[in-house]
Amino acid sequence: MYALKPGVLLTETEYGMALLDQKSAEYWTLNPTAAVVLRTLLDGHGIDQAVEALTGHYEGVDTDLATQDVTRIIDDLRSAGLVAP
């Protein structure tokens, strides 16, 4: 299960999501694909469910591509210090 790190705020936008780290005053915008992944993870689901969410949401996205995307998105969010498992 993943959660936002303390002090990180999230808001839904027309285009996806925006995250604000209150400590550093940095913010990030997530495109719709990353928003689907993060929302799935924050709702208590795992990587497999995030892959299913992408393949179900986007026509023509296969499991291999979705798995690569989910892995990259999680790595990016963790590297930025926004989420923790």
C-alpha positions, 0 to 999 in steps of 0.5 A: 500500500502506498501513501503520500508522505506527510506534508504532501497535499494532493488536488485533482485538476482538469488534466490530472493531479497536482501535488504540493510538498509543503516543506519544500514548497515544490509542486508537481503536476501529474498527467491523466495516466499518472493520476490514475496510477496514483489514485489507485495506489492511494485507494489501497490497491497494489501495482497489479490493480494499477496496471489493470486500471490503466489497461481498462481506462486506455484502449490499446494499452497492453499489460506490458506497457502498463506495467512499465508505466506504473513502475516508472510512475512509482519510481518517479514519485518515490524519487521526488519524495512524494509517496512511501510504500 
